[in-house]
């Protein structure tokens, strides 16, 4: 018997361990992020064809041909030819963040989003979520797309769809009697709900201050952290964003910012004219609610210089004074 055979018979577990180690290496390679398939966000099926037409209060974009998008769930979103959209589904206060709704990589997603916000044939949740998918499918960075999704989910159009099943009766006379038959018919009722009043100076100032915190947190974390609340960091999954948006809708609707101070979390002065100019938090460290300065007459200069802040019961009166609308370059229409 050869020495190799004798050694194998004495230690058969050695070969088994070598095989196991080899299999573990294969499993590790298959799970490697470098080999993982890129996430699929959907695809646009058609080129976007159309032109801008004069209209009030802003120009409209009129589609010359059908425009389709298939989301990652396989749902088809269609804008028919001849439809006109104006970007109003994105709150105008946020237009300057992206240069306008019909600029660059945002235009395709904006057209789909605008149309379905007008038609309201699908739920508000699905329509706003699809806006995120459209941006990502067209190459918008994750943190920017999540910011814009948060903006429309918080401040954009809001509606409720109610489905009711009714009997659709058809009656026919037969002799001296009438016979009726019916089939169930689904009827859709659309209820438009109030949006946040961004014409109110205090609400606008607070909305943009909250938006600044969201944008800086998303950029610093590369899209992983959405916000800083009184209880800590808020995750940036799509479900987290939708939940956070619902919470802020409630706060902004009341306009009682003194009583809601803690619910607003960390705030930050918005002093840039677009998402490309947003700066990460200092030293790439997320702020802490307990370390935020309270907005008072004595801390105004710190806030204006970029120090993150929070409100107390007396801070509300100072909000509108801290916002320079001209610096935001808020646009009233599309620049052509």
PEBELWO-V20574 format. One record per residue. RES is the residue in one letter. SS is DSSP state (~ for helix, > for strand, _ for the rest). OMEGA is omega in whole degrees, 0 to 359 (none if undefined). Layout:
BEGIN
RES|SS|OMEGA + RES|SS|OMEGA
END
This chain:
BEGIN
X|_|184 + X|_|178 + X|~|181 + X|~|180 + X|~|179 + X|~|181 + X|~|179 + X|~|180 + X|~|180 + X|~|183 + X|_|181 + X|~|182 + X|~|181 + X|~|180 + X|~|179 + X|~|180 + X|~|178 + X|~|179 + X|~|180 + X|~|179 + X|~|179 + X|~|179 + X|~|179 + X|~|177 + X|~|179 + X|~|179 + X|~|179 + X|~|179 + X|~|181 + X|~|180 + X|_|183 + X|_|178 + X|~|182 + X|~|182 + X|~|182 + X|_|179 + X|_|179 + X|_|181 + X|_|182 + X|_|183 + X|_|183 + X|>|180 + X|>|174 + X|>|185 + X|_|185 + X|_|169 + X|_|179 + X|_|182 + X|_|179 + X|>|181 + X|>|177 + X|>|178 + X|>|181 + X|_|178 + X|_|178 + X|_|7 + X|_|181 + X|_|178 + X|_|178 + X|>|173 + X|>|183 + X|>|182 + X|>|178 + X|_|182 + X|_|177 + X|_|180 + X|>|187 + X|>|175 + X|>|175 + X|>|183 + X|>|184 + X|_|176 + X|_|179 + X|_|181 + X|_|182 + X|>|178 + X|>|187 + X|>|169 + X|>|183 + X|_|175 + X|_|179 + X|_|179 + X|_|179 + X|>|179 + X|>|184 + X|_|178 + X|_|186 + X|_|179 + X|_|171 + X|_|181 + X|_|186 + X|~|179 + X|~|182 + X|~|180 + X|~|183 + X|~|181 + X|~|184 + X|~|181 + X|_|183 + X|_|185 + X|_|182 + X|_|181 + X|_|169 + X|~|186 + X|~|183 + X|~|192 + X|~|183 + X|~|179 + X|~|181 + X|~|181 + X|~|178 + X|~|183 + X|~|180 + X|~|183 + X|~|184 + X|~|171 + X|~|177 + X|~|184 + X|~|182 + X|_|180 + X|_|175 + X|_|187 + X|_|176 + X|~|181 + X|~|182 + X|~|182 + X|~|179 + X|~|179 + X|~|180 + X|~|175 + X|~|177 + X|~|180 + X|~|181 + X|~|178 + X|~|182 + X|~|179 + X|~|181 + X|_|170 + X|_|178 + X|_|180 + X|_|184 + X|~|186 + X|~|178 + X|~|180 + X|~|178 + X|~|177 + X|~|182 + X|~|175 + X|~|178 + X|~|182 + X|~|181 + X|~|179 + X|~|181 + X|~|190 + X|~|184 + X|_|181 + X|_|181 + X|>|178 + X|>|181 + X|>|177 + X|>|176 + X|>|178 + X|>|180 + X|>|179 + X|>|180 + X|>|177 + X|>|177 + X|>|186 + X|>|172 + X|>|185 + X|>|179 + X|>|177 + X|>|176 + X|>|185 + X|_|180 + X|_|180 + X|>|177 + X|>|179 + X|>|182 + X|>|174 + X|>|183 + X|>|175 + X|>|178 + X|>|180 + X|>|180 + X|>|178 + X|>|184 + X|>|177 + X|>|181 + X|>|177 + X|>|176 + X|>|183 + X|>|182 + X|_|175 + X|_|180 + X|_|182 + X|_|180 + X|_|172 + X|_|176 + X|_|186 + X|~|181 + X|~|179 + X|~|179 + X|~|180 + X|~|181 + X|~|179 + X|~|180 + X|~|176 + X|~|176 + X|~|179 + X|~|178 + X|~|178 + X|~|180 + X|~|182 + X|~|182 + X|~|179 + X|~|179 + X|~|181 + X|~|181 + X|~|185 + X|_|183 + X|_|175 + X|_|184 + X|_|180 + X|>|183 + X|>|194 + X|>|175 + X|>|180 + X|>|178 + X|_|181 + X|_|177 + X|>|182 + X|>|178 + X|>|181 + X|>|185 + X|_|170 + X|_|181 + X|~|177 + X|~|177 + X|~|181 + X|~|180 + X|~|179 + X|~|179 + X|~|179 + X|~|178 + X|~|180 + X|~|181 + X|~|174 + X|~|181 + X|~|181 + X|~|183 + X|~|181 + X|~|183 + X|~|184 + X|_|178 + X|_|190 + X|_|176 + X|_|179 + X|_|183 + X|_|188 + X|~|183 + X|~|181 + X|~|182 + X|~|177 + X|_|181 + X|_|179 + X|>|181 + X|_|180 + X|_|176 + X|_|184 + X|_|176 + X|_|185 + X|_|179 + X|_|182 + X|~|180 + X|~|182 + X|~|180 + X|_|179 + X|_|175 + X|_|176 + X|_|182 + X|~|179 + X|~|180 + X|~|179 + X|_|179 + X|_|178 + X|_|176 + X|_|183 + X|~|182 + X|~|180 + X|~|181 + X|_|177 + X|>|176 + X|>|180 + X|_|178 + X|_|176 + X|_|182 + X|_|183 + X|_|184 + X|~|182 + X|~|177 + X|~|180 + X|~|181 + X|~|180 + X|_|175 + X|_|179 + X|_|179 + X|_|189 + X|>|175 + X|>|181 + X|_|165 + X|_|185 + X|_|184 + X|_|187 + X|_|188 + X|~|183 + X|~|182 + X|~|189 + X|_|184 + X|~|181 + X|~|185 + X|~|186 + X|_|177 + X|_|184 + X|~|181 + X|~|181 + X|~|181 + X|~|180 + X|_|179 + X|_|188 + X|_|179 + X|_|180 + X|_|181 + X|_|177 + X|_|183 + X|_|none
END
